[in-house]
Amino acid sequence: MSYFRKNIEKMEGYCPGEQPHERDYIKLNTNENPYPPSPKVIDRIKEGANALLRLYPSPMADPLRKKAAEVYGVQQDNILAGNGADDLLSILVRSFVNEGDFVVLTDPTYTLYDTLVTIQEGNIFRVSLTDDFDIPEEFIKRDAKLTFLANPNSPSGTFIPVKRIEGFVKGMNGVLVVDEAYVDFACETAIPLIHKYPNIIVLRTFSKSFSLAGLRIGLAFAHHDLIQGMTKVKDSYNLNRLSIAAATAALDDIRWMEDNVAKIKKTRESLIVSLSTMGFKVYPSQSNFILAKIPDRNLRDVYEELKRRGILVRYFDTQRLQDCIRITIGTDHEISVLLREISRIVK
Ligand SMILES: Cc1ncc(COP(=O)(O)O)c(C=O)c1O
């Protein structure tokens, strides 16, 4: 499947109501946050919408890096800001992977890793996760140039403790990328490992817990030598002025994000209980989505029927995942509508 087609699927229903043929969907397919960003973020964007927009932004997004260094307990030169975590993924693959280089991915995981490494003509080694989406030992390949670990993983939502990640990085000569897009919905971060190991990069995004998917902001944390290498590859001004201002304001109001995360985790737990009662197997999730399965039943029809009824969830047409759907945690109201419709469809 081409990259373009994959992304069309990912964007499905991305702008409810804005296109003439579209309707207002309950959108539970791309793991956005159902709650709005902090009012302080909106104020800062409004303040920033002024005549200074004629000037280029800070090339390294310095106000954001300064604030992020304080919040996450690192130095400013341990941070690179990106136009979303996807921009940072693209930068790091272009920085480290040449034709024929060996790259380790888990299967399944976030599909963009595969696309980016394929564009660079890297040589992908896929490590199949266990039935419960745990990491098998062969994940550690000493000679891999890059190894990707989404933690929590997508689409499973499962989480690997940081102690185990430390064991992985110790066994690698290449770089381990820990993609923590969903970590605010989990319990611990690998960021402190960057002080001990020169070959680990931890990625964060403002698209999920901070409710800022529309602005495109991500951060990479690593030893400053890695950050320097990646800086050479990035576009000169990869974050715009308003995104820098908004992300800095979001970090000034962490409490707002934490309150939204707490609501989402509560809804997540009740969704897991309700789906389990209906006969789904739901994997333990430490993210803002869950993966639900009816063993040996292809759930394409459930996904399509939900779509007809105005609810978008994610279906993966692969051997391993076709008996699953991935559902983003929405508001309590959205989830109660989803549960009502699912119960009618699967009965
Ligand atoms: C594991 C993972 N990494 C990165 C991203 C991309 O984040 P961003 O919106 O910051 O580009 C996503 C988005 O869904 C994701 O699931």
PDBQT file of the ligand as one rigid body, heavy atoms in Angstrom, charges set to zero:
ROOT
HETATM    1  C1  LIG A 401       3.458   6.307  17.993  1.00  0.00    +0.000 C 
HETATM    2  C2  LIG A 401       3.261   7.640  17.339  1.00  0.00    +0.000 A 
HETATM    3  N1  LIG A 401       4.319   8.432  17.129  1.00  0.00    +0.000 NA
HETATM    4  C3  LIG A 401       4.203   9.631  16.560  1.00  0.00    +0.000 A 
HETATM    5  C4  LIG A 401       2.968  10.093  16.118  1.00  0.00    +0.000 A 
HETATM    6  C5  LIG A 401       2.891  11.412  15.407  1.00  0.00    +0.000 C 
HETATM    7  O1  LIG A 401       2.769  12.494  16.261  1.00  0.00    +0.000 OA
HETATM    8  P1  LIG A 401       2.680  13.968  15.681  1.00  0.00    +0.000 P 
HETATM    9  O2  LIG A 401       1.229  14.315  15.584  1.00  0.00    +0.000 OA
HETATM   10  O3  LIG A 401       3.388  14.794  16.714  1.00  0.00    +0.000 OA
HETATM   11  O4  LIG A 401       3.372  13.998  14.355  1.00  0.00    +0.000 OA
HETATM   12  C6  LIG A 401       1.841   9.316  16.305  1.00  0.00    +0.000 A 
HETATM   13  C7  LIG A 401       0.538   9.810  15.845  1.00  0.00    +0.000 C 
HETATM   14  O5  LIG A 401      -0.470   9.162  15.797  1.00  0.00    +0.000 OA
HETATM   15  C8  LIG A 401       1.988   8.048  16.923  1.00  0.00    +0.000 A 
HETATM   16  O6  LIG A 401       0.931   7.237  17.082  1.00  0.00    +0.000 OA
ENDROOT
TORSDOF 0
